Each structure stands twice: as C-alpha cells, then as structure tokens.
Amino acid sequence: MSAPVVVAVVGGGASGCLATTQLARSVAVTGRRFTILLVEPDDIGAGLAYLTRDPRHRLNVPAAKMSAFDDDPQHFLRWLRRHVAVDFPPGGFAPRQFYGDYLRHTLEETLRAAPGVRCERVRARATDVRRHGRRLRLTLDDGTSHPVDGVVLALGHGAATTSWAPPALARSPRFVGDPWRADSQPRVPAGSDVLLVGSGLTMADMAQRWSRSGVRLHVASRHGLLPLPHALDPAPPLAAPELPDGPVSLARARGLVFDQIRAAGGDWRRAVDSLRPVTAELWSRMDTTARSRFVATTMRRWDQVRHRVDPAVHAWLEQRRAEGSLVVHAARVLDARETAAGVEVSLSDGTQVLAAAVVNCTGAGGGVRTSHDPLVMNLLAAGLATPDSLDLGFATEGSGRLVAADGPRPAIWAIGPLRRGELWESTAIPELRGQAAALARAVVAALPGPRVVRRVRDPYGLPLTASPEAAGRYVAGLGRILRVRSGAETLVAEAVAADPQFALGQAVLALLGAEWGADVDVETALRNAQRHAARADERERRFVEVVAARIREPGEASAAALLSYIHTYPEDALAVSIAVPTIAFSGATEIPAEAWALVEGLAAVYRDDWWYRGLLAFTRQEQENWDEAAELAALALAVEPTAGHAVHAKTHVHYETGDHEAGLAWLDAWISTCGSDSSHRAHFAWHAALHELALGADSAAQARFSTQLSPPAVSGVRALIDSASLLWRGFAAGAWTSVELGPVLATVPGALLVDPPTPFVGLHSAVALAAAGDCRRLAQLRRSAAARSSPAFTDTVAPLADALMHLLHGDPDRATDALIALPGVERLGGSAAQREIVEDTTIYCAIQANRPDIAQALLRTRLERRCSPRDVHRRAQLRAGQRTAPSVPGD
C-alpha cells in the first residue's frame, strides 16, 4: 500500500485549527490516507487572538456568528450552551478564552471522526520550505526536517511592530512591546499613568487589563478613534449590493458604501455588515493605485466601523473617559526619555505623559518584504512566494495557493492575514472559515492519495462487501430507510437476491421485518447474515452481531452492543437511526437525554448532511428548543423534501407550539405530495388528526381515521400506536361518545399486546386494552411487565396497567390517584406528544371520578405549555360544572 499523503499546517491558532479541521473533513469523505503535521510550538487553538485567559476579554462578534462552519451557523452557540452556560444568548459576546477551547475541541472531534486522517503535533517553529524532488522539505528550528507533499501557511498576524517607538522608549524596561507575550510586566503603583499606543481592539483589551483604582490610562493614536460598539438590538440584515461591471475606483467604492447606508435608513452598522459577502470581489475590482489610496486614506476609518466591540466594553471605555481615568490623544509618539519616576513620552499634540508603563497596542505591521520571520524570508528568497501588490502578504490564487516567482506552482497555500493584500478582509472568523473550506478542497484535489479500498461505498463512505449491482440496490434501499419512505425492504431484498452472500444486506432485511413489519422471513434472513458474515469486513460482521442480538435477545445488553458499535463506526447512519427512538425505530435507550447526547455527539461526523439535520431537529424539539428545531428541519427539507425525520420534527414543532391551523395545512399538503409514499404515512396522519382534535374539528378527525388510519390500511404495531391511540384520545377528550377498538386490535399480534417488546409499545398496549374493556389481557400485560428486568416496565408499565384496571373495575377515583403518582413516564420512549396519552387518560379518569379540580389543573398546565381551542373549551366546561367526557368504555 502506498504511503499516505503528508501535509504540514504551519501555525496552530484560529487559522491553523480551521484549516486542519477542514482538511480532515475533506479527506474523510474520499477514502484516502492523509497525515497532517500540525506545526505549532504553543497551545493549539490559542494563537494571538485567543491566547488570553482574562474573562474580561470578550469576542468582538456575537456568539451566533462565530461558528467554525459556514454550513452549521449555530455550532459555536451550541458548544457554549453545553460547556459554558446552558442559556447563553445568541447575541451575547463570549469571553475569548472559550473560543480557543472551542477550536481545539472541534478539531479533536473532527479528527476522531476521520479514520483516514492522522494528525501529528510538532512542537517547533518552521524556518524554511524548499523543493525536494516532487515533494517539499519543511525545516524546523529544532534542527529536524520533514518531507511533505504540501504546506499550509497559517502564520497569523505575525509579531507586533515597534518601529514607531523612539530608541529610548524601545530600550526602556517600562515598554511592553508585545502585550500578549510579554515575559514580565512593569510595576504600576497607584497614582501612576499608563500610556496605551494605538486605539483599536488591542487597546480595548489592554485598557481592561491595566485599569485599576488610582491609575489613569492615556490612549494615543494618529486619529484618536476608539472602537465603536455593535448595536444592542441589531436590525434585520440588509441585502448585499450589486456590484457594477468592470473595474471599481476608490470613489465608486465609497459611493457604494454610502448608497448602502442610505438604503439602511442611516444605519451604518447594517450597511457595513451587508457588504461582507461582496468585500473580496469589490477589493479585487480595485487596481493597485486605488488599493494603495484606500490603505493611506480610508483604512483606519473602515476598520473602526467594520471591527466593533461588545457594547458593554464600549460603555466601560466611555465611562472611564467621562470620569477622567481614560484620556484619548489624537497624536503620535515623538520622543521618550527615561527618568527615575517613569518614562516621559512626548506626543505630537504637545502632551507630556510620565508613564509607569507604555503598552504597544498598534498590532502587527510592516509587510512580508521587511518581515524578520525566517520562514517568510526563506520562502521569498527561494522564489516559492512573492509579495502581493501592497506588500501586506503573499500573492495567492483564488484557493490560497502561493504564486511563485518563477517555475511551477509550489504545493503551498496560505490562509488568514497572509492573504490580506489579495482579499482585504482576511482576519475575522467568518472569512477564515470560508477560506479554510476552499483551501481544504483545493489541497485534497491537488494532492491525490491512494484509496484504502475500491469497494462500493454507502452514502457516508462505508465500504460494502457485495457485488456492484447488489451494493447499488442496497444503497437505494438505505436511502429510503433514512428518508422513512416505503419500498426499502423491496430494494434490500433485490440486493440480497443479486448477491445472496451479502451478509449486511441480509441483516438489514431481517431488521426491517422485525421492526418495520416488512413481509420478511426474519429468522431465515438472520441465519443467512450470520452464515455469510465471515466473507464481510469487521464493520459488517459487527453490525450482523448487533442486529442478531437486537432481534433475538432485546434488552440492555443488545442496546449496549449497538451503542458500542456506533462509537466505533459513527458514520453508520442506519445504526444511529436504530439507536435513536423516533418515528422509524424504537431506540437503544429509555433515557431521552442519552439519545440526545448520542445525536449531538455526531455533529462533527455529519455536519450539514440533510439526514443528520433532520435527526438533530427531532432532538431539538424533544428538548423544547422549537426555534432551532424549525431552522434545522427547514435546512434539511430544502435539500431533501422527503426527509422523514425533518418532517417529523417540523410536525412536532407546530403541535407543541400550538400552531395547529398552520401545522395541519402544511402536513396535509406534505402527506398528499412528498409524503405520499412514506413508510410511516399513518403516523403523520395521526399527527394531523391531533391538530384536528385540538381545533375541535371532530368530524374531520373521524373522517381521517376512516380513510388513513383504519384497517386494513394500517395494521400491526402502527395500528396500536397510531390508530388505537387516536380512538382513545378522541374518546377521552369527548370528540366522540363511543370507541370501537376490536377491528384495530384484531390486526395486532396477540403476543405483542400482552408481552410487548418495548416499554413504549407496552404503554400503548395498556391503554388500548383498557379502552377495549379487555381486563383479561390487561392483567396478562401487567404480569408480563412486572416480570421484566427493565425499570421502565416494572416501575411504569405495570403500575399503569394496575391503574387502568381500577378504571375498568369501576373505581376511577383510585385510577386517578395511581396515574398522578405514576413514575418514569418520560422513560417509556417515543415523543412527548405520544406520551401525552397518559395525561389524557388522567384527565379522563379525574372527570369520571368527579374530581374536576385535578382535571382543571392538568388542563391549565397544558395550556401554559401549548394553545388548544379544545382544551380551553373543556376547562371552561369544567369551571361551569359540566361533564366533558363520556362514560367508561363498556358501560
């Protein structure tokens, strides 16, 4: 097997982290082997920007805009809410120390999910890159060198410039030339002055660091302009302007800015932000003269309006300025003189400042031609790099690949500030993450590596041990499973017919028979899977074992085996589907939070994949995060309109937020179009009927049952969970006065009713048997549940059966008490809307027991959670002393 491709990423700050992360993502989907050398002497993720551990130093962009990924804008916000504060606001400005942690954590997660990528940390500084045959050789300051196939330069901002400092000041021990990396700090006693030279974002950080009681800060810069704040309540985004054809002069560029400000009603923040999508193109249309004039005349003002600070930081600066503890000078430093009392600095406005410390806040300066970085100097000397036209960085192509002085293009790319001359905006995270993604694609395309195997793969890159024809049919069937569409069993059956030794296909066929009720001889398919497993690879063999355990020995051990398999093969979307309790499968855990953690932990594997977004949307609605659930569902459906999980999540959002009319209209339209061949069409019809019940449209709900939920259209476990539960809920709510469950239960296997495979099925069996007045089988179910090892069966399903037997025996009062005390309902599985049948039953029993106070309290709590015209009406009836539900079934 050929050696892996080796790429060196030089620099481990934000640019280097993002580049390495995107390289790993891009490589993972190709089946290639890459080794990434991450060359950084200091901590990964920190860099100059996020080196600080001072909690007062805040990000200069709201958390909702700081994601590492363009395709997942909420990624950083979710990380903050998991690791810092569960309710961190989208518009909040997080401490910068956390962002370095986030970048490091994101890189680690991505690398774990990229099996073909190996990342080696190299704690050294790169000093040289030279051609080495067809490759490159990277030399480090520890005396070692490495042959590599490509290099990514993520050098950051470079060293702070001190060329402005007079010689006496530069020599002074009171001068802090690099405020982020200073080995020691001058002593600043109370009553002293501190001079901060530079008035940009670094100054805002240093003002907070050096400010203390009795110390006065002086800020000196040529313009004397302090950073401006972000808006406290930002207006909606403004569309980017259309750029004129051809070259753009500086005057025309300024005109575009002012046109946008007018279009924004004078809101310059909104106008400036709207230019971000076109800034790079606008810059590229300006010739060298226009760019040079911009740098000389407009750059400082643009940077001030473009790079803003947390409004709280701005308010703090203005407060210090108002009280006199911060003095701003529009002046340059002219001279300095060391004295016993401090360094006396002369400013061009005539001010003399006797400072206990002078802090350089001017940032990096100078161009690459005057750089003292040995790597930059050697790249230029060897002709592997050339300066851009303004000498702000290197000349690069669109992907960031360096332009050589002569000879073939080197396999060297740049990201971040080194591209500022070509892109202008090249330092903020939104620009860096876009660069990183484009660069990664270019590197992977330019440096083709060997594939590990040449077998057909599934949509997520997992190889299949099957003939091409069988693999193709299986992939099509898998697509239908992930979309929750019908016909999957036919396609998988065709796959195993084309290749009977396809063990994975046989196992999936058995799974569909066992869990989807497909017309499959489950035992035969499972035996075939195990017989041919030796021909498969390790991953497929383990999947066969997991499916066999799940079908033959369901319980904690088989669930643990499934979760262990997913930990090893997280890109197996089918296995994840099986493990997460949703519309399609019953899941591998009775604890919702465990399923949520499983889904959330896979973000680095699936990113913007439509199936994953739908699954994550379902998780978010279970967590009652309705807005994010709706957003994720919309993103998934925009790519794949038949995405069942996304539809399911959107349906739940409509229901749980009380948006019944819109939810019903949307769902009916989807069922009749994109969802016409959904394998769980009956469940979506059940959801639509719930909207109708909530709206009081009882005849519509009855008609829907007759056409979409009654046998023989629906049978088996779906008839129990959807059809039977709807009949009972309508009866309990008073939508209809009788309930006839016989035809529905006749389609359900008798063993499933009295010995259900999961607590969730047990819940619906108990309610359905009670609704049918079947005391005998309800008692059998109670004994079966009590004999199980699962706490959800013993502590919840068995007591639920007891409570319902009290109801059937004519004691609704005792049934009410038992239902109110029922523990662990949330552990039964399914969704909150499905488990709500327990609450419906409790309200019904309380009314039958003539305990309207309990029924009213439950309805009040539900109405606080979700609007429902029916519940409003029922509560009003109870207040008026009217009965709102028919008598006990069978009376």
N, C-alpha and C positions, 0 to 999 in steps of 0.2 A: 504494500500500500504506500502511496506517495506521502511525503512529509506534508504536514499542514502548512497553509499559508501563514506567514508571520507578519503582523502589522504592529508597529510601535506607535503608541499615542503618547506624545511628549507633553506632559502637563496634566495634573490631576485635579484642577479646580473645576469650576462650573462647566467651562467649555470641554475640558477633557472628559469629565464624567458623562456629559451628554453625548459626546462623540462615541465613547466606549459603549454606552448603553445602546445607542442606535446601531452601532456595528454588530453587537451581539444579536439584536433583534433581526437585522437584515440577514445575517449569516444563518440564524437558526432555521429559517424557512427554506434554505437552499439544500440542506443536507451536506454541506461542506464542513471541513475541519479548519478552524482558524485558531491561531494563538495570538492573543493580544498582549503586548508588553506595555504595561501602564507605568510610564517613567515619571516619578514624582518623589522628591526627597521628603516632602512633608505629608500631612494628613490628606487623604483623598476627600474631595468634596468641598474643602475649605477655600483654597485659593485666596487671593487678596480680598475678594468681596465678602466671603463668609467665614473669614478667619476669626472674627471677633466672638467672644463669649459673653459680651456685655448685653444683658437683656434689654437695655435702653436703645440699643442699635436696631432699628426696625428696617424691614424691607421697604423699598420705595414704590412698590406696586402691590395692590390688594391681592390677598391670597388666591382668590378665584381666577386670577390671571397669571399665576406663577407655575402652572403645571409644566412638567418636563416634556409633555407630549401634546402636540397640536391636536391629535385625534382623541384626546381624553382631557378636556379642559378642567375637569373637577379633580384631577388626580392628586394634586398637592393639597387641596382643601380636604379631601377625604383622609389623606395621610395625617394632616393636622388634627382632624377630629378623632382619629384613632390613637394618636400618640401624644397629643398636647392638650387639647380641650375639645370635648365632645360637641360643644355648641359654638365652635369658632365661627365667626360671621364671614360670609363670602367677601365682604368689603373691608375686612379687618387687615391690619398690617402686622404680620408676624415678626417676632424677633429674628434677626438674621442668623443667629446661631442654629436655629432649627432648619434652615434651608440647606445648610451644608450636610446636616444629618440626613435630611430627606434625599438629597442627591446620592449620598453614599448608600442609603438603604435601597433606593430604586435601582442603582447599579447592581447591588448584590442580588436583589430579587430577579432581575433580568438575566444575570449570569447563571443563576440556579435553573432558570427555565430554558437555557440554551445549551443543550447537551453537546453540540458540536464545537462549542467555544471554550477555550481555556484561557484564563486571564492570569498573567503573572505580574506581581508587583515588583517594580525595580526601584529601590530607594537610592536614587542618584540623580545627577543633573546631566542632561545631554549636552555635549560640547561640539559635536561635529556629525555631519552626514556626508558620505561620499559614495559615488557609484562603485559597485563591486560586482563586475561581470553584468549579469542580467538583473542583479539584485542591488540592494543598498547596504552599506555598513554604518551602523549607528555607534558612535563612540561616546562613552560616559566619563564623568570626572573621577570615577573610582579606578580608572585605568582599564576597564573592560570594554569590549565592543561586541556587537551582535549583528549577524547578517539578518536582514529583514527584507520583505517584499514590498513594503510600503510604510510611509511615515505620515502621521497626522500631527501637525504642529498646533497645540492648544496652549500657547505660551502666556495667555492672559495679557494684562496691561503692562507688564514689564516693571522695571524699577522706577521709583518716584524720582522725578527730576529735581535737582537742586542747583541747576545752572544759574538761576536768578539770584542766589544768595551771595552777598558780598563775602570776600575771603575771610574777614574777621568773624562773620556770623557762621560760615561753614565750619570754622575751626572750633567754635565755642562749644563747651560741654552742655550748654543750655539749649543747643539747637537739636531738634528732633527731626532728622532728615527723612526718615521713613516711619510714620506714626504707627503703622501696623506691625512692623518687625523690629522695633527698637529694642536693644538689649537692656537698656536702663532708662529711667525717666528722671529728668531734673527735679529737684525738690522745689515745691511751690508752697511756701508758707502763707498763712492768712495775711491779707493786706497786699498781696503781690498782684502783678499784672501778667497775663499770658497773651502772647500775640499768635493768632492763627493766620497764616498767609495762604490766601485762597478762600473763596466764599461759596464753594459748591457743596456737593453731597458729603465729601470727606469732612469738610468743615462742620457740618451738622452733627456728624458722629463725634468729632473731637471736641466740639463745644460741650456736648453732654459728658464726655469723659473728663474734661479738665475743669468743668464748672463745679464750684463748691463755695460754701459760705466764706465771704470776705475776699474772694478772688474775682477780679474784673477781667473779662475777656475782650480783646481787640481783634477785629476781623479786618484784614486788609486785602483788597483785590483791585485790579485796574478799574472795574466797573462798580464795585461795591454792591452787587446784586445778590441778595440772599436767595436760597431756594424757595420756590413757590409751592403751595400745597395742592394736593389733589382735592377735588370737590368733595364736600361732606355728603352730598346727595347727588351723585352723578346723573346727568340727563341721559336719555336713551342714545345709543350710538348713532352717528351720522354716517351716511354712505360715503365711501371714498370718491374723490372727484375723478372725472375722466380726463386723462392727460391729452394734451394736443399732440398731433403727429410731429415727428421730426425733432430736431434739437430744441432745447429749452434754455433760454438765457436766465441769468440770475434775477433780472427784473420780472420775467414771466413767472419764475418760480415763486417769488414773493407775492406776485399778483394772485397766484393760485391759493396761497395761504390766506390772504385777506378775503378772497372770494369765499373760502370755506368758513371763515369767521362770520362773514355776513350771513351765509346760509344757516349757520348755527345760532343766529339771533344774537351775535356778540359773544357767545360762549367760546372763548379761545381754547379752553381745555378740550372741549368736544371737537372743535375744528382740528386741533393738532393731532388728537388721537385718530381722527378719521384719515389722516394722511399716512399712517403707518403702513397700510397694505401697499402703497404706491411709492414710498420713500426711496427704495432702492432703484426702482425704474426711473423715477424723477432724477435722481442723482446720476444715473447712467446717461441720461439725455443731456446733461450739462458738460460742456467741454472743460478742459483743464483750466482755462482762464477764469471761467465762471466759478469753478470749484475753489480756486485759489482766492478769489474775491470773497466768496462765502466764508471761508475759514478766517480771512482777515477782518471782515466787517460784520458778519452776522452769526458766526458760530456760537459765541457766548450767549447771545440772547436766545437762540434756538435751543441750546442745551438747557437754559433756565426754564423755558416753557415746556420743553419735552420731558426732561427728567425731574420729576417733582417728588415731594416728600410726604410722609404721613401728616395729615392735618394737625395731629396732636404735637408732632415735633415742630411744625411751623409755629403753632400757637406758643409753644415753650420758648422758641427763639424770640418771637415778638414780645413776649412778656419780659424776658431778660433785657431786651433792648429798651423797652419802656421804662424799666426800673433803673436803667443805667449800668447794669452789671455786664452788658454786652454793647460794645461800641463799634460801629461799622465805619471803615475808612475807604473811600474810593481813591486808592493811592497805591503806588508801587514802593517796594523797599529800595531805598537809595544807598544806605550805608549802615554800618553797625560798629559798635565799639564796646569791647568787654570792660566791665567795671566790677568792683567788689560787690556792688549791690545788685548787679544783673547785667544783661546785655542791653545796651542802649541802641535802639533801632530808629533810624531816620526815615520817615515816609515822605513821599512826593507832595503830600498836601501840607507839609510843614510840621506835622506832628512828630514829637519825640516820645517813643514808648520805651520805658525802662522795664524790661520783661524778665521774669524769673525763668520763663521758657518761651521759645519760639518754635511753633509746630508747623511743619511743611504740609499744607493741605492742597497743594496745587495739582497733585496727581501725576501720572506718568506723562512724560513729554519727550520731545525730540522725535526723530524719525529713525528708520532702520539703518540708514547710512551712517548715523552717528551713534548707533547702539553699541554698548560695551558687552552685550551678551555674546559669548564666544560662539554659540550655535548660529546666531543670526549673522555674525561676521563671517564665519566659515562658509555658510550657505551662499552668501553674496560673492565671496572670493572664489568659490568653486564654480560659479555661474549656474548653480542649481536654483537660484532665486534671483528676482530682480525687484527693485522698489517700485511701488505704484507711482503714478504721476505726481502725487503730492508728498511722497516720501512719508506717508503715515503708516504704511505697512508694506506687504508684498503684493506684487501684481499677481492676480489669480484669474482662472477661468470661472465659469458660472458655478461649477461644483465645488470650487475652492482649491482646485489643483493649481500648483505653482506654475508660473510662466518662467521658463529657463532663459538664461542669456543667450545660449546657443545649444545646438544639439537636440536630441529627443526630449520630450517632456519627462521630467522625473516623476516617479510614483510618490509624490509628496503633496499633501493637502494641508490647508490652513483653515482655522476656524477662530472666530472671535475678533478681538481688536486688530489682529494682523490683517484683517480684510477691510478695515475701516475706510481706507482710501478708495476701494472699489465699490463698497456698499453704503458707506457713511454710517448708517445705523447698524452697528455690529457688536454691541456690548450688552444689550438687555436680553433677558431670558426668552421672551417671545421670538426675537430674531435668532438667538443662538440655537434654540431647539429646532427651528426650521432649517438652519444651516446644517445641524448635526444629522438630521434625517436625510437631506440631499447628499451630503458628503458620504454617509454610510452606503447609500445605494451606489454611488459612483465608485467607491473603493471596492465593494464586492463585485461590481461589474468589471472593473479594470483588472482585478487580480483573481482570475478564475482558479478555483482549487478543485481537487478531486472530490467526487462524491463518495460517501461511505458505502452506499449500495445503489443499485439501479432498479430496485423493485418499484412497482406501482405503489403510490402512497395515497393515504386518505387526505381529506381537505386540510388537515392540521399537521401533515408531514410524517405521519406514522406509516412505516412500510407494511405492505400486505403480502403474506405468503400465499399467493394464489395466481392463477393464470390471468393474463391481462383482461380477458373477457369477464371472468368471474370478479376480478377486482373492480372493474368498471360498473358492473351491476350492483356490487356491494356498496360502492361509493354513492351511487344514486339512491340506494335504499337508506343509507346512513343520512343522506341529506333530508329525506322525508321524515326520518325519526327526529332529527334535530329541529325540523320545522313543525313537528307534531302534525304531520299530514298522513292520510291513509295511503295504502299501497306499499308501505315499506316491506311488509312480510312477503309480498309477491316478488319484489326485486331481490331480496336476500335469498329467497327460495330459488330464483333463477341463477343467482351467483353460485350456490352450492350444487345446483344441477350441472352448471358448466364445469365446476371443479369440486367433485364430491369430497376431496381431501382437504378442502378449505376449512380448517378447524375453527377459525374465528367466525366465519360465516355461519357454521352450524350452531355455534354457541349463541350468536345473536338471534338466530331463528328460534332456538329454544326459549330465549329470554322474551321474545315477542309473544310467543304462545303462552308463557306463564304470566306475563304482566300486562299485556295488551289484549289478551283474549283472542289472539290470532288463531286461525284454523291450522294448528301445527301439532304434530305428534311430538310433544315436548321431550319425553324420555328417549325416543329414537334419535332426535336431533342432538340431544346432550351426549348420548353414547357415541355418536359419530364424532362429535367435537373432541371428546376425550381420546377416542381411538386414533385420531389423526394429529393430536397435539404435538407428538414428537417431531413431526415434519415442520412445525411452526417455529418462529423465533421465541426468545424468552418472554418478550412482552405479550405475545399472543397466547403462549402457554399459561401465563399467569391470569390472563383475562378469562380463559376457559375455566380455570380453577375457581375464580371468583364467581362466575355465573353458576357453576355447578353447586357451590356452597349456598348461594343465594336461593336457588330453586329447591334443593333437597334438604338443606338444614338452615332455614332462615332464623335469624337471631343476632345476638350481639357479636358472636364470633365471625359470622359471614359479613356483617356490616364493617367490622374492624378490618377484615381482609380487603374489602373494597376500598376503604379509605387509605390503607397502606399502599394499595396498587396505584391509586391516584397520586399519592405523594411521590411515587417513583415515576409515573407517567402522567404528569398533569395535563399534557396536551391531548389526552384521550377524552374528547368531548362526550362520547357516548357514556363512558364510565362516570363522568361528572354528572351527566343527566340522570343516571340511575341513582346516584348518591343524594341528589338534592330533591326533597319532596315538593313536587309541583304537579301540574296537570298530567304529566306523562308517566312518572314513576313515583313509587311510594317513599323513596329515600332510604338513607342509611343511618339516620339519627332521629331520635324522638325529641331532641332539644333544638328548637329553632336557631338559637344563637350559634350552635355548632355548624349548621348548614350555612348560615350567613357567613361565618368565618371562612368556610371552605370556598365559597364563591368569591369573596373579596380577596382571598389569598391568591387567586388565579389571574389577577389583573395584569401582572407582568407577562403572563403566557399568551393571553388572548387579545389584550389591548382593545382595539376598535372593532373587533370581529362582531358581526351582527348577531350571531347566536349568543355570544357571551354577553353582549349588551342587553339582550332580552332577558337572559337569566339574572343578570345583575339588577335589571329593572324590577323583576319579580321580587328579588331580595329587598330592594329599597322600599317597595310598597309594603312588604311584611314588617319592615322597620318603621312604617308610617312616615317615610320620607317621600311624600307624594310628589313634590316638585321634581326631584331628581329622578324618581321612577318614571314620571311622564317624559322627561327630557331624554332619558336613555331609551325608552320604548320608541319614541319618535325617531331617534337616530337609527335604531335597528330597523324599523319599518320603512324608513326612507331607502335603505339598501335592499331589504328583503320583505316585501309586503305580506308574505305568508308566514312570517316568523311567529310561531305559536306562542313562545314564551313572552315575546314583546306584546302581542295582542292580549295575552292573559294579564300581564302587568297593567296595561292601559285600562283594561276592563275593571280590574280591582280598584285602580285609582278613581275612576268615575264613580264606582259604587261607594267606596269608603269616604269620599268627599261629598257624597250626597248629590252629585251631578247626574241625576237619574235620567232626565229627558235627553240630554246630550249623549250620555252613555248608551242609552237604548237605541237612539238613532244611529250612532256610529257602529254599534255592534251588529245591528240588523243589516246595515249596508255591507259590513265585512263578511258576515255569515253567508250572504247571498252572492258574494263575488269571490274575493281571495280565499275565504274560508269554506268554500263550498265542498272541498274535499278534505277538510280537516279530520284527522282520525278521532278527535275529541269534539266534534261539532255539537254533540249533545250537551257537553259541559258549557260551551259558550251559549247554547240555547237556554240552559239553566240560569246562567248569569243574566241573560236578557229578561227572563221571567222574574228574577228577583227585582229588577228595576220596575217591572210592571206591577208587582205586588207592592213595592214601596210607593208607587204613584197612585195606587188604588185602582189600577186598570185590571180588575179581576177577570173579566171575560176574555181579555187579550191573553192573560197568563194561562187560562184554561185552554184557549184555542192553541196556544203554543205547545202546551203539553200534548194535546191530541195529535198535532202534526209533526212535532220534532222530538218528543221525549217519551212517547208511549210505545210499548212493544207492538210489533216486532222490530221497529226501527232501532230501539235501544234494548240491550239485554245484558245479563251478567252483572259484573261489578259496577259498570257505569249506570245501569238501571237502578241499582241500590243507592249509589252515591248521589246521582243527579235526579232521576225520576222519582224515586220513593221519597227522597228528602224534600223535593218541591211539593209533592202532595201533602206531606205532613206540615210543612211550614205554612202553606196556604190555609190548611185547616186550622192550625193553631192560631193564625192571625185573623181568622174569621172571614177569609176571602171566599171560602165555600163551606157548606154546612155538613158535608159528609166526605169520607175518604175511602176509596176502594183500592186497596193495595194488592189484592190477590193476583191479578194479571201481571203486575210488575214483579212481585216476588217469585212468581212461577218461572221467570226467566233466570233467576239467580240460583246457582248451585246450592243445594241444601247444606252441604258441608261448610261452604263459605259463610252462611248465615250463623251457624252455631259454633264454628271453630275458625274464626276469621284469621287471615294471615298477618294482619297488622292492626294496631290499636285504632287506627283511623277507620278501617273497614268495620272494626268492632263497634265503634261509635254509631255508625250508620245502621249496622245490623240491629243494635239495641233499639234505636228509635223506630226503625221500620217494623220490627216485630211487635213493639208496643202499639204502634199506630194500627197494625192489623189485628190487635187484640189476641196475639198468639202467646199466651202465658207459658205453654209447654216449651216451645223453642226458646223463649226468652230466658227461662230457667236453665236450659241447656247451655245457652251462651254464657250465663252468669257463672256456671260451674267451670266451663272451659277457660274463661278469663281468669278466674281465681286460681286455676292450676298452673298458669303460665309463670315464667321466671321474670318477665318484663314488668317493672313497676307501673308502666302505663296501663297494662292490662289489669294487674291486681289492685292497684290503688285508684284507678279511674273507671275503666270499662266495667269491672264487676260491680262497684257501687252504683254506677249509672243504671245497670240492669236492675239492681235492687230498687232504686228509686222509681223506675218505670213500672216495676211490678206492684209497688204500692199504689200507683195511679190506676192500674188495671184492676186492682182489688178494691177500688172504691175509696181510697184514702189519699186524695190529692194534697191534703194538709201535710201528711208525713212525706209525701213525694217532694213537695216544695222545700221542706227543710233539708232533705237529703240532697237535692240538687243545688241549693245555695251553698251547702258545705262541701260539694264535690271538688276534690283537689286535682291539680295537674291537667286541666283541660287543654292548656297550651302545648302539652307534651303528646297529644294524640296525633299530631301531624296535620297535613292539609293546610288550608289557608284560614285566616281569621274569619272570612265570610262563611266558610264551610263549618267551622267550629261554632259559629253563632247559632246553630241549631239547638245547642244546649241552652242558650239564653232564651230562644224562642219557646222551648219546652218548659223552662222555669216560669216564664211569664204566663204560659197557658195553665200550668198547674196552680199557680197562685190565684188566678182568676177562678178556676174551678173550686179552689179551697175558700173562696170568698175572702181573699186577703189582698184587696186592691192596693193597699199601701206598698206592698212588695212589688206588684206589677208596675205601679206608677214609678217607683224608684228606679227599676230596671229600664223602663222606657225613657225616663228623664236622662239617665246616664247615657243611653244610646243616642238620644237626640243631641246631647252635648258633643258626642263624637261625630254624628252624621245626621244630616237632614233627611226626613222621610215624611211625606204627607200622611201616609197611613199611620205611622206612629204618633204623629201629632193628633190625628183624629182619635186614635184609640185612647191616648192619655186623657183627652178631653172627655170621652165617654166614661172613663173610669172615675174622673172627678165628678161627673154628673150621676154616678151611681149606676151606670148601665153595664150589663154584661157584654163583653166584646168577643167571646169565643164560644163555639158550640160545645156540647157536652162531650164526655169521654168517648172515644171510639168504642163501638159495640153497645153503647147504652140505647 
